[in-house]
């Protein structure tokens, strides 16, 4: 009984290390990218391979990021109780877990297809080495590389289904790249003091809140435009296309409203809506093709 409780506790700690909501959303984009290629997605072995390889690779990169950032997480009130800074999981344990998960995910991806594996590996490379280790503590513009890595799952899924990198896959990747600022910058405004205390450069601390809100409005416009363009390229039916257009208009309205009338409640509302927007847009694209 005690052993089972320890196992359950350890699994719970590991689960929190992979940031399940973030991992789940990126995983969904990869699955949607694969399904939108109109390949025979009903082949459950291939679909399972996409799910498993992306889950492991994304989870592993997230754990490695948490391992590297354990020192700044300890200085931020919002993150100080995470498993690593709180001492629930040792740094060696987390590093081993991160390498194992990402390693198995990359190997699985390469075993399925060389191009698919290369894109999945590129996502991990940009996320861990370029974004987290090299740039995150140096410049606010690190989020651009974080956005590129965030767009790799959907590009990988699309490339696996089509057999090559096409313009639709690149536009889907761009939609996520432009969506990232809306998602992250609203978060960095809400937790401005935490990031300042940890010494992490952000757009609000580097360029001010007003400029940050303008950037959010522009990036939201670009993200929604790219999403609609990708939906047209996929050949979505009119009904699904209209739903995505309505969701895109909602994103634009919220982004412009917090720029013109900045209030904290509006900022966090946009943060939550941005996640819902990406979730619904990917589900709609996949559902129409299916």
LINJO-V503756 format. One record per helix or strand. SS is the DSSP state (alpha for helix, beta for strand). FROM is the first residue (numbers start at 0). LEN is the number of residues. Records with the same first field share a line. If there is no record, write none. Layout:
SS=FROM-LEN + FROM-LEN
This chain:
alpha=1-16 + 19-16 + 43-25 + 69-6 + 90-22 + 113-22 + 141-21 + 166-24 + 191-7 + 202-5 + 208-26 + 237-23 + 263-26
